[in-house]
Amino acid sequence: MVNMRVLSFSLLPVAIMGQNLDYLPNPEPIFAPIKMGTGTMQRGNGVNVSPDDTVVYATLNNGNLFAANPNTGEEIFTYVPESFRGTASTCSSRIAFHDGDDPFVLHSVIDESTSTTSRLVRLSHPDGVVKWTATIDGTISGAPEISGNGDYVFITAVALDGPFAPVGVFMILRADDGSEFYREDVAGLPFGPPGLYANPTLGFYPGGEANRNDLVMFACSFITNVAVPSNGCLYVFQFPVGFSGASTNGLQLQRLGSPGWVTNIKPTLFLNGLSMYWSVSRAQVKGWYGDDINEISFRFQRVARYSAQFLRGNPTASTPNSRPVLNANEDTIFLAGAAAEMHSLNIDLTTRWTTPSVAPIVVDPVITPDGQAMFWAEDFGRVHGASTADGVDIWQSIVPGHTFSEMDMDSTGSKLYFGDGFGNLFGWTVATGATPNPISPPTMAPTLAPTSMPTGAPVPTASPTSGEPTFAPSPVPTPPPTSPFPTITPTTPMPTPAPNTQSPSVSADAGQPQAQPQAQPTNAPATSSASSYMVGTLTLMIAMAGVVALF
């Protein structure tokens, strides 16, 4: 049997020095990859590190929720949803986490049946005890949002009133028991995932003046099997000024218009809730930026102040592959384009740099707290650690499985966690010099099993327990390149897009998408076994960095 290993090769001769962190020239494994039961990680799934750094949570495509010790990778618990009407369960989102006196996790499960429904499950942190399960009509859009005080849960979903007859569902649940507090349905408009900003300066739209209650925004999403996007919709919700929770009087969604685009990505709200960026259809990013509360043209009901157009993906109507991610200073934007590119933008959506990739990037980039480094993964298992200043790689590492599930870091920015398409959990140290969280992770014990169908006592393992090939993430150093920033040109087997030498077009958006260049799609490699995949990886590594030993 082939013993597959993670291949890491440094593209810088020395570590990059951050303000508080010393970035390593190669990632170092915290633990051997852990097989997370029978599930895999697909697009939409993701890893989340709890704010106290005690648990790593991973959602799996079969609806399971895996919780692990971040220092050892050992299983703390696995939540397995009960079968609903004898049908299979799936999951296509990450968890939502509330960090307070009673910290908890919200996990979304989709039930496939004649009439699709979803379930939202509240589990306590860190032991995974199920407190309640709520049934939701339709398919939940993305992850729910939790109010800043932890009292309410905001959900958007898409139900069906017949073939190609979507119904947008907006719901508010009470977080203490999962009961429905408020609901509003809109026929014909599929709702995308919500974004939330807690305690904004005000609601930056007509009627939101002097309202500091949590701001929730979402837009219309893509309609299944309909290629051409509709004119879209844009909605906002806030509890009214003086809201006490005693009744639902005065609660309602407010539609801000039809912006001419749709999106299946939640917005990025920042700058005290007065600014917003959104990845939208036709490979565009829209930006509402400004802190002048008296400037009407900045408000969210108006046409976006800034707009950027990137190379289109396939299909051409698709959005960029990630949401806009800001650094801690909220003055620089990073996102994966619709084509195989990573972008960094200024606040006005002009380009700082664009880095082409070998394969599509379908995850949000992760930015370190000091803003000096960033991490992302390409679809075919290539993980990047790069400088935020210019997008130049610090290192690249290859893992055996596809990597299209979301990544996360611990609070210090020194440890990176992610999963792959085989359902393996990875933990890497990417920097040193950070002060660790003083709270110790929970230890495994039978009492930590969830109340809903636990998988049994956790069994620590340093390698996968399934029939998949075994691999260990031991970095494989390569001779230092002759140039500190070499140009890497892979040959095969992965398709290579032509680098984008043009900056995206940026305009004061007139509200209508413009015809733009389209990225030429390349044929993806045929599906193969893990062993043949690694043989192809070996060929690529030899071509790229002179690696001559894989086994």
C-alpha positions as CSV (number, residue, x, y, z in Angstrom):
1,M,0.0,0.0,0.0
2,V,1.2,3.5,-0.8
3,N,2.0,5.5,2.4
4,M,0.9,8.9,1.3
5,R,2.3,12.0,3.0
6,V,1.6,15.7,2.9
7,L,4.2,17.4,0.8
8,S,5.3,20.8,2.0
9,F,7.8,23.0,0.2
10,S,9.0,26.4,1.3
11,L,9.1,29.3,-1.2
12,L,10.9,31.6,1.2
13,P,14.4,31.0,2.6
14,V,13.6,32.4,6.0
15,A,10.5,32.8,8.2
16,I,8.4,36.0,7.7
17,M,8.3,38.1,10.8
18,G,4.9,39.4,11.8
19,Q,4.1,42.0,14.5
20,N,3.5,39.2,17.0
21,L,4.2,36.0,15.1
22,D,7.1,34.4,13.4
23,Y,5.7,32.6,10.4
24,L,7.3,29.2,9.7
25,P,8.8,28.4,6.2
26,N,6.8,25.1,6.3
27,P,3.8,24.1,8.3
28,E,4.4,21.6,11.1
29,P,1.7,19.0,11.9
30,I,0.1,19.3,15.3
31,F,-1.3,15.7,15.0
32,A,-1.6,13.1,12.3
33,P,-4.7,13.5,10.1
34,I,-7.8,12.2,11.9
35,K,-10.5,10.3,10.1
36,M,-13.8,11.8,11.2
37,G,-16.1,8.8,11.0
38,T,-17.9,7.9,7.8
39,G,-18.6,11.4,6.5
40,T,-16.7,13.5,4.1
41,M,-16.2,17.3,3.8
42,Q,-17.8,18.9,0.8
43,R,-18.3,22.5,-0.4
44,G,-20.2,24.4,2.3
45,N,-18.9,22.3,5.1
46,G,-16.2,23.7,7.3
47,V,-14.0,23.7,10.4
48,N,-14.5,26.1,13.3
49,V,-12.3,26.6,16.3
50,S,-14.2,27.7,19.4
51,P,-13.3,31.2,20.6
52,D,-11.8,29.7,23.8
53,D,-9.5,27.4,21.6
54,T,-10.7,24.3,23.4
55,V,-12.7,22.5,20.6
56,V,-12.4,22.1,16.9
57,Y,-15.8,21.6,15.3
58,A,-16.2,20.1,11.8
59,T,-19.4,19.6,9.8
60,L,-19.6,16.6,7.5
61,N,-21.7,16.1,4.4
62,N,-23.7,13.2,6.0
63,G,-25.1,15.6,8.7
64,N,-22.6,14.6,11.4
65,L,-20.9,17.1,13.7
66,F,-17.4,16.1,14.8
67,A,-15.7,17.7,17.8
68,A,-12.0,17.2,18.4
69,N,-9.2,18.3,20.8
70,P,-7.2,21.0,19.0
71,N,-3.9,19.8,20.5
72,T,-4.2,16.1,19.7
73,G,-7.0,15.7,17.2
74,E,-8.7,13.2,19.4
75,E,-12.5,12.9,19.2
76,I,-14.4,14.6,22.0
77,F,-17.8,13.7,20.6
78,T,-19.7,13.1,17.4
79,Y,-23.3,14.2,17.0
80,V,-25.2,11.9,14.6
81,P,-28.7,13.2,13.6
82,E,-31.5,10.8,13.8
83,S,-33.1,9.6,10.6
84,F,-36.0,11.7,9.5
85,R,-38.8,9.7,7.8
86,G,-36.3,7.1,6.9
87,T,-34.4,9.5,4.6
88,A,-30.7,10.4,4.6
89,S,-29.5,13.6,6.1
90,T,-26.9,16.0,4.7
91,C,-25.2,19.2,5.8
92,S,-23.8,22.0,3.5
93,S,-22.9,24.7,6.0
94,R,-20.7,25.4,9.0
95,I,-21.7,25.8,12.6
96,A,-22.7,29.0,14.3
97,F,-21.2,29.7,17.8
98,H,-22.3,31.8,20.6
99,D,-19.7,32.7,23.2
100,G,-21.3,33.8,26.5
101,D,-22.1,32.6,30.0
102,D,-23.8,29.6,28.4
103,P,-21.8,29.0,25.2
104,F,-23.5,26.8,22.5
105,V,-23.2,25.6,19.0
106,L,-25.9,25.6,16.3
107,H,-25.7,22.9,13.7
108,S,-27.9,22.7,10.5
109,V,-29.0,19.4,9.1
110,I,-31.0,19.0,5.8
111,D,-33.4,16.1,5.5
112,E,-34.0,14.8,1.9
113,S,-37.6,13.7,1.5
114,T,-40.6,14.4,-0.8
115,S,-40.9,17.7,0.9
116,T,-37.5,18.9,2.0
117,T,-37.1,20.1,5.5
118,S,-34.2,21.1,7.7
119,R,-33.3,20.8,11.3
120,L,-31.4,23.2,13.5
121,V,-29.8,21.6,16.6
122,R,-28.4,23.4,19.6
123,L,-25.6,21.7,21.4
124,S,-23.8,22.9,24.5
125,H,-20.1,23.7,24.3
126,P,-17.8,21.9,25.0
127,D,-19.6,18.6,25.8
128,G,-22.0,18.4,22.9
129,V,-25.2,17.8,24.9
130,V,-28.3,18.4,22.7
131,K,-30.6,21.0,24.2
132,W,-33.2,21.3,21.4
133,T,-33.9,20.5,17.8
134,A,-36.1,22.7,15.7
135,T,-37.7,21.7,12.3
136,I,-37.5,24.3,9.5
137,D,-39.6,24.3,6.4
138,G,-37.3,24.1,3.3
139,T,-33.6,24.1,3.0
140,I,-31.7,26.3,5.4
141,S,-29.5,28.9,3.5
142,G,-26.0,28.8,4.9
143,A,-25.4,29.0,8.6
144,P,-27.8,30.8,10.9
145,E,-26.9,34.0,12.7
146,I,-27.1,34.4,16.5
147,S,-28.1,37.8,18.1
148,G,-25.3,39.6,20.0
149,N,-27.0,38.8,23.3
150,G,-27.5,35.2,22.4
151,D,-31.3,35.4,22.8
152,Y,-32.4,34.9,19.2
153,V,-31.5,32.9,16.1
154,F,-32.0,34.4,12.6
155,I,-32.6,31.9,9.8
156,T,-33.3,32.1,6.1
157,A,-34.5,29.2,4.1
158,V,-35.9,28.2,0.7
159,A,-39.1,26.2,0.6
160,L,-41.0,25.0,-2.5
161,D,-44.6,25.6,-3.4
162,G,-44.3,23.4,-6.5
163,P,-41.7,22.8,-9.2
164,F,-39.6,26.0,-9.7
165,A,-41.9,27.8,-7.3
166,P,-39.6,28.9,-4.5
167,V,-40.7,30.5,-1.2
168,G,-38.3,32.6,0.8
169,V,-38.6,31.9,4.5
170,F,-37.3,34.2,7.2
171,M,-37.5,32.9,10.8
172,I,-36.5,34.0,14.2
173,L,-36.2,31.4,16.9
174,R,-35.8,31.8,20.6
175,A,-32.3,30.5,21.4
176,D,-33.2,29.1,24.8
177,D,-35.8,26.5,23.6
178,G,-35.8,26.7,19.8
179,S,-39.4,27.8,19.5
180,E,-40.5,30.0,16.7
181,F,-40.8,33.7,17.6
182,Y,-41.4,35.2,14.2
183,R,-41.8,34.1,10.6
184,E,-42.3,35.8,7.3
185,D,-42.7,34.0,3.9
186,V,-42.3,35.7,0.5
187,A,-43.4,33.7,-2.6
188,G,-41.2,33.5,-5.6
189,L,-38.0,34.8,-3.9
190,P,-35.4,32.3,-2.7
191,F,-33.6,33.8,0.2
192,G,-29.8,33.5,0.4
193,P,-27.8,33.2,3.7
194,P,-28.0,36.1,6.2
195,G,-25.2,38.3,7.5
196,L,-25.4,40.0,10.9
197,Y,-23.8,43.0,12.6
198,A,-24.4,43.3,16.3
199,N,-25.1,46.6,17.9
200,P,-24.5,48.9,14.8
201,T,-24.2,52.7,15.0
202,L,-27.6,52.8,13.4
203,G,-29.6,51.0,10.6
204,F,-28.1,52.5,7.5
205,Y,-31.3,52.6,5.5
206,P,-34.6,54.5,5.5
207,G,-36.3,53.8,8.8
208,G,-33.2,52.5,10.5
209,E,-32.2,55.9,12.1
210,A,-31.4,55.7,15.8
211,N,-31.9,51.9,15.7
212,R,-28.9,50.1,17.4
213,N,-30.5,46.6,17.4
214,D,-28.7,43.9,15.6
215,L,-28.7,44.4,11.8
216,V,-29.6,41.4,9.6
217,M,-29.2,41.5,5.8
218,F,-29.7,39.0,3.0
219,A,-30.5,38.9,-0.7
220,C,-32.1,36.6,-3.2
221,S,-30.2,33.5,-4.1
222,F,-29.8,31.4,-7.3
223,I,-32.9,29.3,-8.3
224,T,-32.0,25.7,-9.0
225,N,-31.9,24.8,-12.7
226,V,-32.5,28.4,-13.8
227,A,-29.4,29.6,-15.6
228,V,-30.1,33.3,-15.9
229,P,-30.3,35.2,-12.6
230,S,-33.4,37.3,-11.9
231,N,-33.3,41.0,-10.9
232,G,-32.8,39.9,-7.3
233,C,-33.9,41.3,-4.0
234,L,-32.3,42.9,-1.0
235,Y,-33.8,42.7,2.5
236,V,-33.0,44.1,5.9
237,F,-34.3,43.3,9.4
238,Q,-33.9,45.0,12.8
239,F,-35.9,44.7,15.9
240,P,-37.7,48.0,16.4
241,V,-36.3,50.7,18.8
242,G,-37.6,49.9,22.3
243,F,-38.1,46.2,21.5
244,S,-38.4,44.2,24.7
245,G,-39.2,40.7,23.4
246,A,-42.7,40.7,24.9
247,S,-44.5,40.6,21.5
248,T,-43.9,40.5,17.7
249,N,-45.8,43.8,17.1
250,G,-44.0,46.0,14.7
251,L,-41.7,43.3,13.4
252,Q,-41.3,43.0,9.6
253,L,-38.8,42.5,6.9
254,Q,-38.0,45.6,4.8
255,R,-37.2,45.2,1.2
256,L,-34.6,47.7,0.0
257,G,-35.1,47.0,-3.7
258,S,-34.2,44.8,-6.7
259,P,-30.4,45.4,-7.2
260,G,-30.0,43.5,-10.5
261,W,-28.0,40.6,-9.0
262,V,-28.4,37.5,-6.9
263,T,-26.0,35.7,-4.5
264,N,-25.7,32.5,-2.5
265,I,-23.0,34.2,-0.2
266,K,-23.7,36.2,2.9
267,P,-22.6,39.8,3.1
268,T,-19.6,41.2,5.0
269,L,-20.8,44.0,7.3
270,F,-18.2,46.1,9.1
271,L,-17.3,49.7,10.2
272,N,-19.9,49.7,13.0
273,G,-22.5,48.3,10.6
274,L,-22.2,51.3,8.2
275,S,-20.3,49.5,5.4
276,M,-20.9,46.3,3.5
277,Y,-19.2,44.2,0.8
278,W,-21.0,41.4,-1.1
279,S,-19.9,38.8,-3.7
280,V,-22.7,38.6,-6.2
281,S,-23.6,37.0,-9.6
282,R,-21.6,37.4,-12.7
283,A,-18.3,37.4,-10.8
284,Q,-18.8,40.8,-9.2
285,V,-18.2,42.4,-5.9
286,K,-20.4,45.3,-4.7
287,G,-19.3,47.7,-2.0
288,W,-21.2,50.2,0.2
289,Y,-18.4,52.1,2.1
290,G,-18.6,55.3,4.1
291,D,-18.9,56.4,7.7
292,D,-20.8,59.6,7.1
293,I,-24.2,58.9,8.5
294,N,-25.6,62.0,6.9
295,E,-24.5,61.0,3.3
296,I,-27.6,59.4,1.8
297,S,-25.7,58.0,-1.2
298,F,-23.8,55.7,1.1
299,R,-26.9,53.9,2.4
300,F,-27.7,50.3,1.7
301,Q,-30.9,51.0,-0.2
302,R,-28.9,52.9,-2.8
303,V,-26.9,51.4,-5.7
304,A,-23.6,50.2,-4.5
305,R,-21.0,52.9,-4.3
306,Y,-18.2,50.6,-5.6
307,S,-18.3,47.6,-8.0
308,A,-15.5,45.3,-9.2
309,Q,-15.8,42.8,-12.0
310,F,-13.5,39.7,-12.2
311,L,-13.0,36.9,-14.8
312,R,-16.1,34.9,-14.9
313,G,-16.3,31.2,-13.9
314,N,-18.4,28.3,-15.0
315,P,-21.4,28.9,-15.2
316,T,-20.9,32.5,-16.2
317,A,-23.6,33.8,-13.9
318,S,-21.8,32.4,-10.8
319,T,-20.5,34.6,-7.9
320,P,-16.9,34.8,-6.8
321,N,-16.2,31.7,-4.8
322,S,-15.8,33.3,-1.4
323,R,-17.2,36.2,0.6
324,P,-15.0,39.3,0.9
325,V,-12.8,38.9,4.0
326,L,-11.3,41.9,5.8
327,N,-8.1,42.2,7.8
328,A,-8.3,43.3,11.4
329,N,-7.9,46.9,10.5
330,E,-10.8,46.7,8.1
331,D,-8.9,48.5,5.3
332,T,-8.0,45.6,3.0
333,I,-10.2,43.0,1.3
334,F,-9.3,39.4,0.3
335,L,-11.5,37.0,-1.7
336,A,-11.4,34.1,-4.2
337,G,-12.7,34.9,-7.6
338,A,-15.1,33.0,-9.8
339,A,-12.2,31.9,-11.9
340,A,-9.0,30.3,-10.4
341,E,-7.7,33.4,-8.7
342,M,-7.1,34.9,-5.3
343,H,-7.6,38.7,-5.1
344,S,-6.6,41.5,-2.7
345,L,-8.5,44.8,-3.0
346,N,-8.4,48.2,-1.5
347,I,-11.5,49.7,0.2
348,D,-12.6,51.3,-3.1
349,L,-12.4,47.8,-4.8
350,T,-9.3,48.7,-6.8
351,T,-6.8,45.8,-7.1
352,R,-3.8,45.4,-4.8
353,W,-2.8,42.1,-6.3
354,T,-4.1,39.0,-8.1
355,T,-2.6,35.6,-7.8
356,P,-3.7,32.9,-10.3
357,S,-4.0,29.3,-9.0
358,V,-3.8,25.9,-10.6
359,A,-7.3,24.8,-9.5
360,P,-10.4,26.8,-8.4
361,I,-10.4,28.2,-4.9
362,V,-13.7,27.6,-3.3
363,V,-13.0,28.6,0.4
364,D,-12.8,31.9,2.2
365,P,-9.2,33.0,2.8
366,V,-8.2,33.0,6.5
367,I,-6.2,36.1,7.7
368,T,-4.0,36.1,10.7
369,P,-4.8,38.5,13.6
370,D,-1.7,40.6,12.9
371,G,-2.6,40.9,9.2
372,Q,0.7,39.7,7.9
373,A,-0.2,36.3,6.5
374,M,-3.1,34.4,4.9
375,F,-4.1,30.9,4.1
376,W,-6.3,29.3,1.5
377,A,-6.8,26.0,-0.3
378,E,-7.3,25.0,-3.9
379,D,-9.8,22.4,-4.9
380,F,-7.3,19.6,-5.6
381,G,-5.5,19.6,-2.3
382,R,-3.0,22.4,-2.6
383,V,-2.9,24.5,0.6
384,H,-1.2,28.0,0.5
385,G,0.4,30.1,3.2
386,A,1.1,33.5,1.7
387,S,2.0,37.1,2.5
388,T,-0.9,39.5,2.6
389,A,1.3,42.3,1.2
390,D,1.7,40.8,-2.3
391,G,0.1,37.3,-2.3
392,V,3.5,35.6,-2.7
393,D,3.6,32.1,-1.1
394,I,5.5,31.5,2.0
395,W,4.9,27.8,1.4
396,Q,2.6,25.3,-0.4
397,S,1.5,21.9,0.9
398,I,-0.3,19.1,-0.9
399,V,-2.8,16.9,0.9
400,P,-4.3,13.8,-0.7
401,G,-8.0,14.8,-0.7
402,H,-9.9,17.6,-2.3
403,T,-10.0,20.8,-0.1
404,F,-13.2,22.6,-0.7
405,S,-14.4,23.0,2.9
406,E,-13.8,26.1,5.0
407,M,-10.7,26.5,7.1
408,D,-10.2,28.2,10.5
409,M,-7.4,29.3,12.9
410,D,-7.1,29.4,16.6
411,S,-7.3,32.8,18.3
412,T,-3.6,33.4,18.2
413,G,-3.2,32.9,14.5
414,S,-0.5,30.3,15.0
415,K,-2.5,27.1,14.3
416,L,-4.5,26.3,11.1
417,Y,-7.3,23.6,10.9
418,F,-9.1,22.2,7.9
419,G,-10.6,19.0,6.4
420,D,-10.4,17.2,3.1
421,G,-12.7,15.3,0.8
422,F,-11.8,12.0,2.5
423,G,-13.2,13.3,5.8
424,N,-9.8,13.8,7.4
425,L,-9.1,16.6,9.9
426,F,-5.8,18.4,9.7
427,G,-4.1,20.6,12.3
428,W,-0.9,22.5,11.4
429,T,1.3,25.0,13.3
430,V,2.0,27.8,10.9
431,A,3.6,30.3,13.3
432,T,5.4,30.6,16.6
433,G,5.6,33.3,19.2
434,A,1.9,33.4,20.1
435,T,0.6,33.3,23.7
436,P,-1.6,30.2,24.1
437,N,-5.1,30.4,25.5
438,P,-4.9,29.5,29.2
439,I,-8.1,27.5,29.0
440,S,-7.4,23.8,28.7
441,P,-9.3,21.7,26.1
442,P,-11.8,19.2,27.6
443,T,-10.6,15.7,28.1
444,M,-12.4,12.7,26.7
445,A,-14.9,11.1,29.0
446,P,-18.1,9.0,28.5
447,T,-20.2,11.9,30.0
448,L,-19.2,14.1,27.0
449,A,-21.3,12.0,24.6
450,P,-24.3,13.9,23.1
451,T,-27.8,12.8,24.0
452,S,-28.7,12.2,20.3
453,M,-27.3,9.0,18.9
454,P,-23.7,9.2,20.1
455,T,-21.2,7.1,18.2
456,G,-19.8,5.6,21.4
457,A,-16.7,6.2,23.4
458,P,-14.1,8.2,21.5
459,V,-11.1,6.2,20.3
460,P,-7.9,8.2,19.8
461,T,-6.2,7.4,16.6
462,A,-3.3,8.8,14.7
463,S,-4.4,7.5,11.4
464,P,-7.6,7.0,9.4
465,T,-9.6,4.0,10.5
466,S,-11.5,3.5,7.2
467,G,-10.3,1.7,4.2
468,E,-8.8,4.8,2.7
469,P,-5.0,4.9,2.3
470,T,-3.0,6.0,5.3
471,F,-1.0,9.2,5.3
472,A,0.8,11.3,7.8
473,P,1.5,15.0,7.5
474,S,5.2,15.1,7.7
475,P,6.7,18.0,5.9
476,V,9.1,17.1,3.1
477,P,11.7,19.9,2.7
478,T,13.1,20.6,-0.7
479,P,16.3,22.4,-1.7
480,P,15.9,26.1,-1.4
481,P,15.0,27.9,-4.6
482,T,17.5,30.0,-6.4
483,S,15.2,33.0,-6.1
484,P,13.4,33.8,-2.9
485,F,10.1,34.2,-4.9
486,P,10.3,31.6,-7.7
487,T,7.8,31.5,-10.5
488,I,6.2,28.1,-10.4
489,T,4.7,26.6,-13.6
490,P,3.0,23.3,-13.0
491,T,2.9,21.1,-16.1
492,T,0.4,18.3,-15.4
493,P,-1.9,16.8,-14.3
494,M,-3.9,19.9,-13.1
495,P,-5.3,22.4,-15.6
496,T,-3.6,25.7,-15.5
497,P,-5.6,28.9,-16.2
498,A,-3.9,31.8,-18.0
499,P,-2.8,34.4,-15.4
500,N,-5.0,37.4,-15.2
501,T,-2.9,40.4,-16.0
502,Q,-5.8,42.8,-16.0
503,S,-7.1,44.5,-12.9
504,P,-10.9,44.0,-12.5
505,S,-12.9,46.8,-13.9
506,V,-14.1,49.1,-11.1
507,S,-16.9,51.6,-11.4
508,A,-19.5,53.6,-9.5
509,D,-22.1,50.9,-10.0
510,A,-25.0,51.8,-12.2
511,G,-26.9,48.8,-11.0
512,Q,-26.7,46.7,-14.2
513,P,-24.0,44.1,-14.8
514,Q,-21.8,44.7,-17.8
515,A,-20.4,42.2,-20.2
516,Q,-17.0,41.2,-19.1
517,P,-14.3,38.8,-20.2
518,Q,-15.0,35.2,-19.4
519,A,-12.4,32.8,-18.1
520,Q,-11.9,29.8,-20.4
521,P,-12.8,26.7,-18.5
522,T,-10.4,23.8,-18.6
523,N,-11.1,20.2,-18.3
524,A,-10.9,18.9,-14.7
525,P,-8.9,15.7,-14.1
526,A,-10.9,12.6,-14.2
527,T,-11.9,11.1,-10.8
528,S,-9.4,8.5,-9.7
529,S,-8.4,6.6,-6.7
530,A,-6.4,8.1,-3.9
531,S,-3.3,6.2,-5.0
532,S,-3.5,7.3,-8.6
533,Y,-4.2,10.8,-7.4
534,M,-0.9,10.8,-5.4
535,V,1.0,9.5,-8.4
536,G,-0.2,12.6,-10.3
537,T,0.7,14.7,-7.3
538,L,4.2,13.2,-7.4
539,T,4.6,14.2,-11.0
540,L,3.5,17.7,-10.2
541,M,5.9,18.0,-7.3
542,I,8.9,16.9,-9.3
543,A,8.1,19.5,-11.9
544,M,7.5,22.2,-9.4
545,A,10.1,21.9,-6.7
546,G,12.4,18.9,-7.4
547,V,10.8,16.6,-4.9
548,V,12.0,13.1,-5.7
549,A,10.7,11.0,-2.9
550,L,7.1,10.4,-1.9
551,F,7.1,7.0,-0.2
